[in-house]
């Protein structure tokens, strides 16, 4: 029995259809060993099936988790990471080899190549964006002013990093190097602090933050549809930032306002299930 047939049988045994979307998601897990969150899966899946929507990916991930094909591994930065169920992997290895095809959709060899190339491309784009942004703030006089404000005291490192982030919305790599050099503090210490606290951003973020609740209460009321509307209006994927660096889109498990669900939070303002026209009107007000 091939791995493709193994997964088909497992899903069909639960009374469900083995759709192209489910096949793509499973192959991503098989060919990208380790943990994946929904946004990462969506980015890769779109290169294979461009018409796929973020709501469809979320819905199928939730379904595959419910039937124990995949499971939560941990939460990182408010994003749930998933892995294949180890029991199923052991069972598959006992009963089958790795498949050379993905049934009617694509050959496994092509899928592997696409996934690998896309992961490389995503990493390249991320680095290019960071370089462009760092070029924009190469004048480090503002950083020097912040350091001087705290009398070059290493004991005030966290507060300095907070002020730098308030200035640029994230912590550029060259800013961390510069602070460490000025304070005579090892870069490893600066980076460890910046990466330990969740409120620090080591990746570029937009001027305004959009957060969509995908918890159970909001999910059953249509949060995936709301998320898809935002994706369509801003042309930005969850976990990413718009090209003009105006908005960053994220998801969380709860915003604490379940009665408003489905809900999004833009900066500190809540919006309950806005339509596409309402979203366009809301976003147009922000510079």
Wavefront OBJ file of the C-alpha trace (Angstrom):
o trace
v 0.000 0.000 0.000
v 1.420 3.393 -1.023
v 1.444 6.321 1.410
v -1.180 8.043 -0.765
v -3.481 5.019 -0.515
v -2.724 4.752 3.207
v -3.952 8.315 3.839
v -6.919 7.862 1.511
v -8.001 4.772 3.417
v -7.543 6.415 6.812
v -9.603 9.469 5.839
v -12.282 7.409 4.070
v -12.529 5.129 7.112
v -13.652 8.229 9.002
v -16.446 8.748 6.472
v -14.726 11.628 4.665
v -13.587 12.224 1.096
v -9.882 12.346 0.195
v -9.902 15.694 -1.600
v -7.086 17.399 -3.495
v -6.714 19.924 -0.669
v -6.315 17.200 1.941
v -3.842 15.392 -0.296
v -1.747 18.561 -0.713
v -1.699 19.286 3.019
v -0.633 15.742 3.837
v 2.143 15.788 1.233
v 3.422 19.068 2.686
v 3.727 17.394 6.078
v 5.380 14.342 4.527
v 7.911 16.367 2.554
v 8.563 19.149 5.073
v 9.451 17.118 8.159
v 8.852 18.807 11.478
v 6.359 21.432 12.516
v 4.155 23.583 10.297
v 1.602 26.252 11.132
v -1.457 27.007 9.015
v 0.091 30.060 7.371
v 3.204 28.130 6.286
v 1.049 25.353 4.853
v -1.085 27.894 2.984
v 1.946 29.604 1.413
v 3.285 26.307 0.066
v -0.130 24.954 -0.947
v -0.802 28.052 -3.076
v 2.209 27.284 -5.276
v 0.709 23.888 -6.057
v -2.946 24.907 -6.175
v -3.164 28.732 -6.715
v -6.956 28.815 -6.306
v -6.833 27.494 -2.750
v -8.100 29.845 -0.031
v -6.752 30.369 3.468
v -10.160 29.456 4.921
v -10.066 26.107 3.094
v -6.616 25.358 4.517
v -7.688 26.221 8.062
v -10.856 24.142 7.736
v -8.986 21.068 6.500
v -6.263 21.394 9.126
v -8.935 21.442 11.828
v -10.598 18.419 10.256
v -7.348 16.434 9.952
v -6.596 17.204 13.586
v -10.032 15.990 14.672
v -9.502 12.599 13.010
v -5.966 12.361 14.500
v -4.064 12.476 11.204
v -2.133 15.506 12.492
v -1.817 16.924 15.985
v -0.768 20.123 17.740
v 2.878 20.157 18.778
v 3.192 23.585 20.418
v 2.213 27.241 20.216
v 4.851 29.697 18.997
v 4.092 33.402 18.913
v 0.322 32.759 19.132
v 0.537 30.397 16.154
v -0.260 26.700 16.531
v 2.349 24.322 15.130
v 1.213 20.925 13.824
v 2.983 17.648 13.134
v 1.878 14.338 11.642
v 0.520 11.887 14.188
v 3.494 9.655 15.104
v 1.256 6.617 15.532
v 0.079 6.975 11.937
v 3.639 7.400 10.681
v 4.716 4.189 12.436
v 1.693 2.353 11.046
v 2.402 3.601 7.525
v 6.053 2.598 7.689
v 5.078 -0.912 8.728
v 2.548 -1.346 5.962
v 3.890 0.691 3.085
v 6.749 2.525 1.431
v 6.735 6.181 0.449
v 4.501 6.848 -2.545
v 5.876 7.980 -5.891
v 2.652 9.759 -6.800
v -0.103 11.952 -5.460
v -2.862 10.209 -7.365
v -4.660 12.344 -9.895
v -3.154 15.676 -8.783
v 0.658 15.607 -9.201
v 3.510 13.165 -9.055
v 5.212 13.093 -5.668
v 8.543 13.956 -7.250
v 7.135 17.199 -8.670
v 5.418 18.028 -5.388
v 8.680 17.550 -3.503
v 10.510 19.807 -5.936
v 7.820 22.491 -5.787
v 7.756 22.473 -1.994
v 11.525 22.627 -1.742
v 11.788 25.457 -4.285
v 9.000 27.408 -2.641
v 10.594 27.168 0.801
v 13.828 28.519 -0.681
v 11.959 31.300 -2.492
v 10.037 32.327 0.640
v 13.312 32.558 2.552
v 14.874 34.685 -0.232
v 11.911 37.083 -0.333
v 11.993 37.432 3.430
v 15.690 38.314 3.368
v 15.221 40.806 0.515
v 12.438 42.552 2.417
v 14.563 42.767 5.563
v 17.529 44.183 3.604
v 15.327 46.839 1.977
v 13.899 47.886 5.320
v 17.303 48.015 6.966
v 18.527 50.230 4.118
v 15.649 52.609 4.877
v 16.787 53.067 8.479
v 20.528 52.992 8.025
v 20.835 56.325 9.788
v 21.400 55.073 13.309
v 21.336 58.465 15.004
v 17.944 57.672 16.543
v 19.363 54.456 17.999
v 22.306 56.361 19.438
v 19.921 58.841 21.039
v 18.035 55.990 22.700
v 21.260 54.443 24.030
v 22.438 57.811 25.371
v 19.072 58.329 27.045
v 19.863 55.326 29.231
v 23.474 56.361 29.899
v 24.934 53.362 28.008
v 23.886 51.088 30.884
v 23.529 47.419 29.937
v 21.053 46.978 32.773
v 18.600 49.040 30.681
v 18.940 46.821 27.607
v 15.300 45.651 27.556
v 13.991 49.202 27.752
v 16.367 50.277 24.967
v 15.091 47.472 22.756
v 11.500 48.490 23.509
v 12.246 52.064 22.477
v 13.992 50.954 19.265
v 11.015 48.756 18.412
v 8.633 51.639 19.110
v 10.683 53.696 16.632
v 10.761 51.149 13.785
v 7.972 48.612 14.639
v 10.607 45.826 14.735
v 14.222 45.156 15.739
v 16.495 45.211 12.657
v 19.579 42.998 12.814
v 21.979 45.892 12.367
v 20.287 47.691 15.298
v 21.002 44.708 17.558
v 24.641 44.666 16.412
v 24.976 48.401 17.012
v 23.433 48.277 20.495
v 25.644 45.366 21.514
v 28.734 47.169 20.232
v 27.878 50.451 21.970
v 27.135 48.752 25.297
v 30.019 46.277 24.982
v 27.472 43.488 25.415
v 27.865 40.194 23.496
v 25.505 39.960 20.534
v 24.335 36.573 21.820
v 22.983 38.226 24.954
v 21.207 40.955 22.983
v 19.685 38.421 20.607
v 18.695 36.014 23.407
v 16.736 38.765 25.130
v 15.135 39.949 21.878
v 14.081 36.418 20.934
v 12.967 35.354 24.431
v 10.263 37.963 24.960
v 7.235 37.547 22.672
v 6.573 41.288 22.494
v 9.786 41.828 20.506
v 9.575 41.539 16.707
v 12.657 40.272 14.878
v 10.860 40.374 11.531
v 9.532 43.447 9.689
v 6.023 44.430 10.706
v 3.552 46.935 9.383
v 2.665 50.235 10.989
v -0.729 48.819 11.958
v -1.541 45.370 13.350
v -4.569 43.325 12.246
v -5.426 40.294 14.372
v -8.233 37.845 13.555
v -9.560 35.465 16.186
v -9.728 31.862 14.945
v -10.753 30.315 18.264
v -13.714 27.956 18.562
v -16.385 30.587 19.282
v -15.323 32.768 16.349
v -14.615 29.791 14.096
v -18.178 28.462 14.259
v -19.456 31.968 13.476
v -17.383 32.318 10.316
v -13.945 33.619 11.278
v -12.370 31.797 8.312
v -14.594 33.728 5.925
v -13.637 36.974 7.651
v -9.960 36.082 7.373
v -10.350 35.283 3.682
v -12.038 38.656 3.069
v -9.112 40.468 4.688
v -6.641 38.418 2.636
v -8.519 39.340 -0.551
v -8.818 43.052 0.251
v -5.204 43.600 1.349
v -3.557 40.896 -0.772
v -1.602 39.715 2.256
v -1.281 36.275 3.810
v -1.654 35.568 7.556
v 1.667 36.100 9.294
v 2.858 38.508 6.598
v 2.945 42.259 5.959
v 1.560 44.282 3.065
v 4.044 45.524 0.468
v 3.614 49.135 1.602
v 4.437 48.061 5.186
v 1.131 49.504 6.345
v -0.558 46.379 7.779
v 0.580 43.092 9.339
v -2.006 40.299 9.486
v -1.968 37.695 12.285
v -4.312 35.169 13.866
v -4.806 34.262 17.528
v -6.802 31.658 19.407
v -8.768 34.215 21.416
v -9.217 37.982 21.652
v -11.447 37.821 24.727
v -14.530 39.297 23.019
v -16.379 36.127 22.002
v -19.776 37.898 21.902
v -18.545 39.956 18.916
v -17.335 36.939 16.952
v -16.201 36.622 14.299
v -13.986 39.525 15.204
v -10.837 41.283 14.066
v -8.748 43.771 16.020
v -7.045 46.608 14.147
v -4.492 48.161 16.486
v -6.696 48.439 19.628
v -10.091 48.703 17.921
v -12.440 45.694 17.573
v -14.603 45.112 14.478
v -17.355 42.481 14.402
v -17.653 40.567 11.110
v -17.031 43.496 8.724
v -18.077 43.028 5.085
v -15.696 43.574 2.159
v -17.015 47.100 1.603
v -16.683 47.865 5.309
v -13.131 46.508 5.366
v -12.119 48.703 2.435
v -13.587 51.724 4.195
v -11.812 50.863 7.467
v -8.406 50.277 5.861
v -8.619 53.432 3.752
v -8.601 55.550 6.926
v -5.140 54.375 7.940
v -1.947 55.933 6.642
l 1 2 3 4 5 6 7 8 9 10 11 12 13 14 15 16 17 18 19 20 21 22 23 24 25 26 27 28 29 30 31 32 33 34 35 36 37 38 39 40 41 42 43 44 45 46 47 48 49 50 51 52 53 54 55 56 57 58 59 60 61 62 63 64 65 66 67 68 69 70 71 72 73 74 75 76 77 78 79 80 81 82 83 84 85 86 87 88 89 90 91 92 93 94 95 96 97 98 99 100 101 102 103 104 105 106 107 108 109 110 111 112 113 114 115 116 117 118 119 120 121 122 123 124 125 126 127 128 129 130 131 132 133 134 135 136 137 138 139 140 141 142 143 144 145 146 147 148 149 150 151 152 153 154 155 156 157 158 159 160 161 162 163 164 165 166 167 168 169 170 171 172 173 174 175 176 177 178 179 180 181 182 183 184 185 186 187 188 189 190 191 192 193 194 195 196 197 198 199 200 201 202 203 204 205 206 207 208 209 210 211 212 213 214 215 216 217 218 219 220 221 222 223 224 225 226 227 228 229 230 231 232 233 234 235 236 237 238 239 240 241 242 243 244 245 246 247 248 249 250 251 252 253 254 255 256 257 258 259 260 261 262 263 264 265 266 267 268 269 270 271 272 273 274 275 276 277 278 279 280 281 282 283 284 285 286 287
